[in-house]
Amino acid sequence: MRLTCPLCGARDRREFTYYGAEDYLNRPAPDAPPQAWDDYLHNRDNPAGVTRDLWYHDMGCSSWLLVTRNTVTHEILAVEAVADRKGGAA
Amino acid sequence: MTQENRINGGQIDRTKTLRFTFDGHPYTGHPGDTLASALLANGVRLMGRSFKYHRPRGPISAGSEEPNAIVELRTGARQEPNTRATVAELFDGLEANSQNRFPSLKFDLMGINDRLSPFFAAGFYYKTFMWPASFWEKIYEPIIRRAAGLGSLTREEDPDQYDKGFLHCDILIIGAGPAGLMAALTAGRAGARVILADEDFRMGGRLNAETLTIGNHSGADWAEDTVRTLAQMPNVRLMPRTTVLGAMDHGIYSAVERVSDHLPVPAPGKPRQILWRIYSRQAILAGGATERPIAFENNDRPGIMLAGALRTYANRYAVAVGDRVAVFTNNDDGLRTATDLQAKGIDIAAVIDTRQEGDLLPGIRHLKGAQVIDTAGKLGLKSITIRHANGRSETLSVNALGVSGGWNPNLNIASHHRGRPVWNDAIHAFTPPTDGPRNLTAAGAAAGALSTHAALSTGAAQANAALEALGLKTHTADIPKAEDAPLNLTPFWYVHEGKGRAWIDQQNDVTVKDVKLAKQENFTSVEHLKRYTTLGMATDQGKTSNVTGLAIMAELTGRTIPQTGTTIYRPPYTPVAMGALGGRSRGHDFKPTRLTPSHKWASEQGAIFVEVGMWLRAQWFPKPGETTWRQSVDREVLQTRASVGICDVTTLGKIDIQGRDAGAFLDRVYANTFSTLPVGKVRYGLMLREDGIVMDDGTTARLGENEWVTTTTTANAVPVFRHMEYVRQCLYPDMDVQLISTTEAWAQFSVAGPNARKLLQKVVDQDISDAAFPYMACANITVCGGLRARLFRISFSGELAYEIAVPTRYGDAMIRELMKAGEDFGAVAYGTESLGVMRVEKGHVAGNELNGQTTALNMGLGKMVSKKKDSIGMVLSQREGLTDEKGLRIVGVKPVDPSQPLTAGSHFLDKGAAATAANDGGWLTSVVYSPHLGCSIALGYLKNGSAGIGDRMRAVNLLAKTEVEVEIVSPHFFDPEGERLRG
């Protein structure tokens, strides 16, 4: 498996650490209801198809990456640096 | 013996003679031989015993699909079981042995299984060894495994090296037969970066085994010329002896190169094998096709082979497997065996052709509509019985029989991503799936294009398609003239006549009867058929048997073959040695070893080291006369507390944090507040996971307005950095803050004890008096007259203590300088054991307490979690269940009888309470011997612990079988007011 890091180019999977679903970008406010925190931390979709998740380029540039991929075909559809996204996350 | 079966021609080097042994008997062969071809040249047909019935077997193939001729190569530490004689390249001095026989290959006592075969049909084990259940593991399985084993392992360590490597190319071509060579020539001439890999030691594929011509050359000569041309192209890498094992994601292919398997021992500095990871942009599968047999009674005798293999042995290896040969075929390709062998002067007894139609071969007894119905010859073929079209039977005396049931494209790799092979009615075989791995195409026989012309033209065409996909210029190749004959196959899978066994999968001893039994018991789905009969589940993955077994099931159930299905293949294409998969990651090199900057110095002191993650840290420093580790550790602790001790703490993670928002960032990452910390001060921090559980702890120093340095525990250095980057990039991307891990950049030493300041003042250039450098101070300083350094007045030991950091390359010099400066004070070096003793005496938490299940409240640090600001884990640390005032609390533990040792992991029980989970009161996390208190002491988590101080309980460890009466005390055993560290 390979990911194309926006900074480093196409790199082997072993340079990266998988973290989890895109949901981890949407941290609730401190006063959000418990359900929001539960969703943020625990509740995940398990799609057969396109999914977006967070990877960390451990052995490279230390970028956190948002990877859009297909769990069925294993295609990597997009890799973006989270910090570069327009609008920010928080 | 004298190679009595050697004939003229072939691609062997007769100028050199190689000596080898098989089961102790000496034989000779030539460079270019495989073990199988050399044995056949010497008249040896019997090479193994079958897995289940111990039937005498010889090779049926001349390639990697071989199910029968499975042998042990070499002796001693290099002994290698379960290798295929048909691909083992002969070398001088090779020692080979047969396996799965006792006492000898010709007389095998376990041959009794064959006589008992009516009892051993498919499903036998499942049905028989049912009762009693407990017998399976202890009695039945070991006996069955012994009887039905393959080779044996040497118990010695493999003396050879195995490497792993990475390659990149535009086009990977798998297989160097006519299609692969033509593809490589086309792509190579177009300038693409090409890798051409072939499992054989001689490239050319079937061209080496056939007498067919290409242009004005023999096929073998054309192949040799083409390989020579390719070898001169700098953009083409030829990889013979390299098996592509599997298609991974995104154009990555794994391959194993047998660098030294053809040598007695690897050349100096060379590995035995290399596991390659090949990154390709396009790939072409040109792996050829594998011939399939026809099943008939007693079709497994040594001497009965695939028809194409007989040709390979004659044309490539100059070996006549027999001097009187018959051919049994359902297609025109089988006829080539008869004409080729006859041209070599071998007597062709008959061609038994299942087809009624078609021309007769001139000058050969060609029997149309006939079948082979039985054979004879216990240890090797002596005769065959045939049934003529008119019903008459006849026995022919022959010592070799070539069988051809058609050719199955080697599509394995194309189905590694679960693509379903497609049935092709023209050749009556499966061809590669249309939904195979991306950017992989097939050419030549692997794609079902079986003629030489078709191989050449599809090879060129697929190369051009790949070039086009890459945006490179295509190359119009001249396709040389070659045969383009059709296969003319009429499906014929098995001979219906006969009561005996007709073998399909010879490696796992699966017969037509077993398939019939599977059908009878309704295991008709292909997946059930496979598992019920073990068809195709041997080390050859059913390369010669899967399609035939499937076709017979289709016939029995009245379905078509596509309706019946196909099993798909998985990597590896052929078996791989575990050594190759492990590479250099074994023994000491299984993982990297990280050495601290003082390692060399510590080794000189005779330190005992301990693995801490990947680090080796000094555990204690024995002195002459000390006979137990406790003596060393007690001395180190007492002397540190009495005067001064020095410890390498470089392994703690260090993260430099800079930027205008660094303080605000730390407020988010840590449960407590950092933004209020003045410049020049250090503060202890507690980091939570978002679910409220403690993640890590450590100190953070503010060296400047926007310049901070955080320390993490040794184990969490990497995860904490990753977490901080997550918080920075994913949660607060607008903050002005940057992080860099500097763990490796600084050598850091703890200097602790009443004389720590006096010692350090000798090396530190600035004033570090208590007034100038009070408790929890930090600064960028210089040492030894100008070397930049960092100084922190922090204490893990409870003593007046500092941590001093210098650039890593000065670490060795620094420890020597510190020890020299400490001579006046009797300074000791101390290791991780003493570190542990002093932190437990002081009641500081560490890894045993931060075990991923505990909260700040559990640790008695609940007040550190600031609720005035948002921080990671703040919200969920306030959850019900994590805020129970009567929950687990950290406590100190002492034995009531000071002579009794405590055991870590012991559980707290009330006096008189039974040792059950319901009565569990918590557990002891860390136990040390305190030389100050003169007894074992421990930290532990006790339910409602704060209320329990002063209580007496039992510490019970059912595993260690210990039970000690203990007193619950404050976790601060030593200097609870902290007067010493402020001294």
Interface residues (C-beta under 8 A of the other chain):
Chain A: M1 R2 D12 T17 Y19 Y24 L25 R27 P28 A29 P30 A32 W37 Y40 L41 L54 Y56 D58 S62 S63 W64 H74 E75 I76 A81 V82 A83 R85 G88 A89 A90
Chain B: F166 M248 D249 H250 G251 I252 R277 Y279 H417 R438 E690 D691 V718 F721 R722 E725 Y726 R728 Q729 C730 L731 Y732 P733 D734 L739 D870 M874 V875 L876
